[in-house]
Amino acid sequence: MMNCEEYRQAISADPAFDGGAGHLSACADCQAFRRDMQALNLRIAKAMQLSVPALKLPELPAVDNVVPMASREPLSRPVWFAMAASVLFAVIMGARMLGVGVSYDSLGEEIIAHLDHEPYALRVTSTPVSDNKLRKVVPANIAEMDHSAGLITYAQSCKINGKQVPHLVIQGETGPVTILLMPDQAVSAAETLEGENIHGVIVPVGAGSIAIIGPREEPLDRVEKSVLESVTWST
């Protein structure tokens, strides 16, 4: 049976993927992920639809005036540039959506972009992740973490700045709060994060750091305190 990571990689590559039924039937998080990916795929398809006017065939010229195929002018340079630009735009948009080959000016910018790539993680729910899932995402050689930080409803291993890090979500007072445990990502001082509807902080912890991001109305001081008390680096 597929695990969460294998299933999500498969459906991210092909939203029409219909394998992994055994895993999907028992995993509410992946069911939500599948719905989000299919909805996103539908929005992309609609956005790429072009309004094409009805085709009108010109009157055929007299046979004596037909230009041989070999003597026709090739496509002009502007036409080729337009076609190449369209293809390049599609490639860039696809790469940005998948976060492939995209560089960021700062760690904070990459973290906010990562949250945009995983909107399905920010679900309001009262169902916690299992202890087994939490131990798998936050193994003992990374940190010792308990549930005192809050109700953990999402746990996944994600790549930030080229390193796999635990991506957790807890239920805050006004909405889901994201926590990224980055034991190998040092910062010299606390850094604030600001988005359109979110705010957060990257806090230095020993040789690493922890990012905490929540809704703009969420009081993060309490969350930060409980997270710092519940996490102990093991490496």
Summary of the structure (lengths in Angstrom):
residues: 235
radius of gyration: 24.4
end to end distance: 31.6
largest distance: 88.3
contacts: 598
relative contact order: 0.10
helix: 42%
strand: 22%
